[in-house]
Amino acid sequence: MITCSPGPSYFNPSDLDSHNFMQPSDPVKAKEQHQSLIRTIEQTGTRVVNLQEMPGHPNSVFTKDTLVCTRQGYIRVRMGLPSRMGEESWMAGVMDRIGITVIGTIDAPGTVEGGDVIVGEETVFIGNSSRTNTAGIEQLAGYLKDLGYEVRLASVPEPFLHLGGAMTLVSPDTILCVEGIFLSSVHKGFHTIEVPNTGFISGNVIPLPNRQIIASKTNTLAADALRSHGYTVYMLDLSEFTKATGGPSCLIMEVK
């Protein structure tokens, strides 16, 4: 997994609104929380590559959004939030250096952010949101279908920023999702674990090997539901990233 430590840009965003921050984060707490996240991931046996933030890009800490990664390689996106443009090239450079092949690029006027894309073994879910538009979806779906994936589309309602805020593929055949948000056809063929809509990261967790999960310590309803289905859940304080409208999975880029 690829993560990015918060640094000066994250702690001093030039403008809260343009970066979609609700409030500034506490540097000491944010660093401690991010380090705890990395330790927990590594303790489950998953390797972590941790980056330094992209200068002038406070949202680069949310690595999930910066590309779409499949087993066959990565698709370079085009960010939907103007202040995040440039992070695509930054993360593409990282992937190139570690030897992951680029298999496509989203071009204007299309926009796609990785938080709106959930890649399963044979199925990919794409959210149509304020950050991922129809033109971007059409391009992305074309690449994915050529690779043999079934593509399913879902409309992302408020208060969710991305599809990943409302659902997570927690194992190959099981989806954690917010109840009453999606048409039944979106999840057809998958087991679902439904949770109430308590906020913009209600359905957002980090799935790890062997039915292990990382969840925000505030997301107790999702944690309880997952435990009742046999998952081991690690509850972490990630409040300093919620301030920037990010959930747990926003902080990691899973490399297939």
N, C-alpha and C positions, 0 to 999 in steps of 0.2 A: 504494500500500500504506500501511496505517496501522501505525505502531509507537509504542511508549511507552518513554521513557527511564527507567531505574531511578533511584530517588531515595531519600529518607530512609526511607520505609515499606519499600522493598525491602531496604534494608540493615539495618533494625532491626525485623524482624517481631515482633509481640507474643508469638507462640507458634509455634514451628516446626511442631508437629504439626497445629495447626488450619489452618495455611496450606499444609500438605503440603510443607514445606521439609525437605530432608535435613540441611542445614547452612547457616549464614549465608554470604553472598557478600562478597568483597573489593570495597569501593566503587571503588577506583581501577581494578582490573582489569575489573570489570563495566562501568564507563562506557566504558573503552577498547574492550572487545569489542562493546558495543552500537553505538558510533560506527563501528567497522569494518564491522559488518553493514550499517548505513545507507549508508556509502560504497560498499560492494560492490554493493548493490542499485541505487543511483543510477548507478553506472558501467555497468550493463547497460541503461540507458535507461529504467528504471522510476522513476516519481515516488513520493516518500515524504512522507507527512504524519506528523510526529513529535509526539506528545503528551507532556505532563507527567503523571506518575502520579496516580492518584486517591488523595487522602490517606487513610491508614489501610488501604489495599488493596495490599499488596505484590505480589499476583498480577496487578494490572492491567497490568504489563509484558507479560503474555502476552495480547496483544490478540485472538489467533485465537479464543479461547474465548467472547468476549463477545457474539457474535451470529452469525447465518448470513446470508451475503450471496449473492444470486443476480443474474442479469442484470436481473430485473424489479424488484428492490428487496431490502430486508432483512427478516429475521424476528427479532423480539426474543425472546431465549431466557430461560430461568430457570435460574440456575446450580445445579449439583449439589453444590458444596462450600459449606456454609453461610457460611464466612468471605468468600466471593466475591460473595454476594448484594449487589446495589447496583451492581455493575459493568455490568449490563445497561442500566440507566438512563443511566449515564455515557456508554457508547458509543453508545446510541441518540441521545443529545443531539448527539454529534459527527456522526453520520450525518445527522440532521435539518439541522444547520447547513450541511453540504456538499451538501444537496439530494438525498439518497438516500431514496426512498419506503419507508415501513414497510408490509409486506404481510401481517403476521401476528404473533401473540404467543403464546408458550407459557405456559399458565396452570397453577397448582397443581391436582393434585399432580404434574404433569409437570415433569421437568427435562431440559434439553438443554444441552450445552456444545459450542461450535463446533469444538473439537478432535476431536469424534466425527462430524463431518460433512464430507464431501468432495464438492464440487459440480463436476461435469463439464459438458460441453456439453448432453448429453441425459439423463445418468444422475447420480443423487445416491446416495452410499454413506453409510449411517448406522450408527454403532456403538452397540450396547447394552452399556454399561459401568457402572462404579460411579458415574459422573457423569451418564449419560443413561439415563433409565428408560423402561419400556414406555409409560407414559402420555404422556411427552414425545415419544417416537418416533411414536406414533399421531397426535398433533396436528401434528407437523412433516411427517410423510408426507402428511397430508391437504392441507396448504398446497402442498407440492411437486407432488403429483399434479394438483392444480387448475391449476398452472402448466405442466403438460405434461411433467414430468420422470418418468423411470422411477426408482423407488426400490428400492434393494437394501439389505438389512439384514445385518449381520455381528455376531457375538458377539465381544467383546473380552476375551481371556484375560489373566491376569497373565503377565508383569510390566507389561503395557502399561496406562497410565492412560487413554489415548484411542485411538480408531481410528487417528488420525494418527501414532501412534508405530510402528505396524506396517505402514502402507502410505501411499503418496503417488501421486497422479495426476501423473506427471512430464511428460506431454504428452497431447493429447486422446485418444490411443488406447493409451497405455502406462502401466502401473502398476508402481511399485517396491513390492515386498511381501516380508514375512518368510515364508520357506518353511514349509509345514506348518501354518500358522495358520488359514487360511480354507478353506471349502468351494469347490470349483472353480466352482460356480454364481455366486459373488460376482464373479468376474473374467471371466465368460463374455463373449466378444466383444472382449476387450482383450488386447493383448500384455502379458506380465508379465516383469519382471526380478526374479528371486528372490535373496534374500540370507539368510544364516544369522541365527538369533536370538541376538544377542550382548548384548542389553540393551533397555531400554524405549524407546529411540529408534532402533532398528536400521533401521526403514523410514521414518524422518522426515528429509525434506530440504525445501528451498524451491525449487520450480520457477519459472524465469524465462523470458522470451521467448527464442526462437531456440536452444532446447535447451541452455540454461544452467541450472546447478543450484548452490545453496549447500548445503554439508553441514558437519556438525561435523567437526573435524579428527580426532576419535577414530573416526569412522565410515568407516574405510578400505575395508572390504569393499564397502559400498554405493557408495562413490566409484569404486572399481575396476570394479565391474559396470556402472555408468552410463557410464564412459569407454569401456568395451568396446563399448557400444552407440551411440557417437558423440556423447555429451553432453560439454559442457565443465563441469567441476566446480571450484568455488572452495571450498577448505577453510579454515574459520574456527575459531578458538578461541572456543568459547561455553561453556566449562567453568563460568563463574560463574552460568549459567542452568540448567545441568544439575543444579547443587546444589539448585535449587528444582523439580526434576523436570520441566523444560521442554526441549523439543527446538527445533531451528531454526525450524520452521514455526509453533510456538506464539507466536513473537515478532512475527508479521506478520498483519495482517488484509488479505486481498486484496479490493479493491473491484472488483466486476465492471463 
